[in-house]
Amino acid sequence: MPQPLRFSRRLLLGTLATAVIGLTACSRTSDTPEYYQPKTLDKPRFIQAEYSFAVHPLHNPSRLFEVFNPLMEYLNNHIPHAYFRLEASRDYPTFDRKLAQASVDFALPNPYQTVTALKSKRYHVIAKMGDDQNFRGIILVRKDSGINKISDLRGKTISYPAPTALAATMLPQYFLQQNGLDIKHDLTNQYVGSQESSIMNVFHGEVDAAATWPPPWELLSQQRPELKRQLRVQWQTNPLPNNAIIVRDDIPTDVGKQVQYLLTNLHTSEQGRKILAGMYLSKFEIANNQSYEPVKQFLEDFQKTVRNPQDEI
């Protein structure tokens, strides 16, 4: 039976030292780190377990921290004796390796990455982002480009975030293939690393069109109104189930259930709705592995008719 905690001068000094270190870490303003530690809470907390929570590259790392740090702090404030640490990744391959190695405890992968992680039998789905109607690809062109029909893209260059970005890459490529273009031979495909980079490439005229998906487009164009003045959404694809929340199978069941409960009830409080608004999301929903069967079917069709998702073309 564990001994009760005894407050002592040594314990108090140790707690204060930890707080100072935490605040120092949070004051860094140089390169964005691979993970972020939220600010130390006002009251000392005795942590029994720390959990990493990795989010796939929805945004560049700096913006990702801004959007998802409030969610980590919400979990930290509502789950006693647990500490959730947000972990960003420089690019899609880095995030994919983390799931392949099962090196993170919780993750928010895209549906393709979800299906891949489930094959390893080391993770399972506990929730998903709602608003499936927004999980679709969009293709942007400049208003002065003269591109109006899909055939106008023949011989042109298109930017995408990454080969394994489902909404922003695979759905647009499938859409174009189904509508008469040969993705491998009729287009020059450029994978530029992030949603923002894809959008800015067409804005600056580096490419003829850009593929992305609605949340980063709405967010970036809100910050930079000139984007909507000069770009337009020319095409959009059909939707698929939105991004998942997965947990590694060896994480205590009660912790996973607490995270599931807090996420799927986030929309019921004013604080929670504010956090969701930063994600351009109305709510999280309870989900399980079977929720991603439509994605598995899409991926089979995509591989048969377009390319292997791991291939860069």
Sequence and secondary structure as in RCSB ss.txt:
>XXXX:A:sequence
MPQPLRFSRRLLLGTLATAVIGLTACSRTSDTPEYYQPKTLDKPRFIQAEYSFAVHPLHNPSRLFEVFNPLMEYL
NNHIPHAYFRLEASRDYPTFDRKLAQASVDFALPNPYQTVTALKSKRYHVIAKMGDDQNFRGIILVRKDSGINKI
SDLRGKTISYPAPTALAATMLPQYFLQQNGLDIKHDLTNQYVGSQESSIMNVFHGEVDAAATWPPPWELLSQQRP
ELKRQLRVQWQTNPLPNNAIIVRDDIPTDVGKQVQYLLTNLHTSEQGRKILAGMYLSKFEIANNQSYEPVKQFLE
DFQKTVRNPQDEI
>XXXX:A:secstr
        HHHHHHHHHHHHHHHHHHT  SS  SEE     SS    SEEEEEEE SSS HHHHHHHHHHHHHHH
HHHSTTEEEEEE  SSHHHHHHHHHTT  SEEE  HHHHHHHHHTTSEEEEEEES GGG S EEEEETTS   SG
GGGTT EEEES TT IIIIIHHHHHHHHTT  HHHH EEEE SSHHHHHHHHHTTSSSEEEE HHHHHHHHHH T
HHHHHEEEEEE       EEEEETTS HHHHHHHHHHHHTGGGSHHHHHHHHHTT S EEE  GGGGHHHHHHHH
HHHHHT  TT   
